[in-house]
Amino acid sequence: MITSVNFELNGRRVQVQADAQMPLLWALRERLQLLGTKPGCLQGVCGACTVHLDGAPARACQLPLSAVAGRSVTTIEGLPEPMRQRLLTAWTEHQALQCGYCQPGQAMTAAALLGHAKAPTPEAVATALAGHLCRCGSGPRVVSAVHSALAAGTGTAS
C-alpha cells in the first residue's frame, strides 16, 4: 500500500511516497537519489547500509520506511563537515580506503562513536566496527583510523 512518510533527512524535512514496508535503503537510493548508503547483504549483517536513526547507527536495509516516520535520519551525505573532514583525514592517513563499498557504513558507525561525549574504549571501537564486513581486508586500518580520529578530537597525538 502506497503511503506518504514524512521524516527529517540530513537536517531537512522530506516526504516519500512509497510502500510503507519499503526498506529505507531503497527509499534513500531510488526515491531520494542518495547513493552513498550501499546495499550489501540486505540481511542487516554487513553494515554497508548503516545510517544514523535519531543519532544511533541503524541498518537501512532492515528498516521499513514506516519506522522512520517523524524521526531523524542522517546518511553519509549528511554528516556535518567537521566530522566528515576528521574521518576523511584519518582514513587517508591510515590508508583505510580500498574499494570503498563498505566505507560509508563504517564511517557512519565511526561518526556515532566519535559523536559521544565520552570517548569509547579501544575495545568498544573494535566491537562496533567488527559488525562491518570488508572484503578488501582494510578493517584493521579502519580501526586505526577511528582511533586517530578520536585522538584528533581530544587534541592528543595518534
Buried (B, 14 or more C-beta within 10 A) or exposed (E): EEBEBEBBBBEEEBEBEBBBEBBBBBBBBEBBEBEBBBBBEBEBBBBBBBBBBEEEBBBBBBBBBBBBBEBBBBBBBBBEEEBBEBBBBBBEBBEBBBEEBBBBBBBBBBBBBBBEEEBBEEEEBBEBBEBBBBEBEBBEBBBBBBBBBBBBBEEEEE
